[in-house]
């Protein structure tokens, strides 16, 4: 796998980490737009974004495990790395549950109910809090402790 990595990248994790962030933020924004404009194409876009974002979050967590094994963090960064890993898992599990809930809403024909749309939006915003906390810990690893930085 290292053959395909640019020389500056210690592992695959930093190359793909932004995909789930962007996809899930846009999914929640699309959910907000759907509350205002009840259009079928917006609904389909939101579901697609959540599925793609959740799948990319899964890949990101898996590459994060590999990344943790490929770097040598300073001892002072161990707790932050552990918290980052835990938050990454919590975020993934949350978005898996939210995506499955949205698919169930679709299956049972409740997707056009405004209350359901608002509840899904609120849940998505809660997921973004988890996502941002995870990203903050990851940024702390890189910018405070220099994890994954070639010296």
ABEGO torsion letter per residue (X at the ends): XAAABBAABABAAAAAAAAAAAAAAAAAAAAAAAAABBBAAAAAAAAAAAAAAAAAAAAAAAAAAAAAAABBBBAAAAAAAAAAAAAAAAAAAAAAAAAAAAAAAAAAGAAABAAAAAAAAAAAAAAAAAAAAAAAAAAAAAAAAGBGBBX
